[in-house]
Amino acid sequence: MDQLSLLIATTLLFGLLGAVYFDFSTRRIPNVLTLSMVVLGITLHSIGAQWQGVGFALMGLFVGLLCFLPLYFFAALGAGDVKLLASVGALIGPNAVFLSAVLTLLVGGVFALAFIAWKGGLFVMARRYWSMFLSLAYLQPTYIAPEEGEAAGLRMPYAPAIACGTTLSFLL
């Protein structure tokens, strides 16, 4: 690994660790953190490949943004999570951030199930989804929202899933 790649990986590591810390402690990912990651991603890639590097970083940023933006519009993710994946894209590029997004969604699903189980709501959620499945089987699809206070309706920090999904994308 050359020095520039090592610097990019280190920036990514510290950015993700910072995001996980802030997401757990404040349930917010600071804009200054994600913006710093974007600026460093564009700058570092421009050092290695001038304008092609800038284009690579910007394409990664836009792919990362587009992967999670629909989830933000449906209130499944917060804006900080979307901006975090976009900033990851500026550091790792378009292809890697797409793989990272897919793996993040898989890891996030596992984390969500573990979170719901930890809160003691797995049986309630399974029963609710079974009812929705039955309504679909009878050709009367019905969405049943989680009840007030149900574990499946609670928010959970998503930066850890993004960090794990991004890490997994490097290991595959």
HELIX and SHEET records of a PDB file:
HELIX    1   1 GLN A    3  THR A   26  1                                  24    
HELIX    2   2 ASN A   31  PHE A   73  1                                  43    
HELIX    3   3 ALA A   79  ILE A   92  1                                  14    
HELIX    4   4 PRO A   94  TRP A  118  1                                  25    
HELIX    5   5 LEU A  122  ALA A  137  1                                  16    
HELIX    6   6 ALA A  151  GLY A  153  5                                   3    
HELIX    7   7 ALA A  159  LEU A  171  1                                  13    
END                                                                             
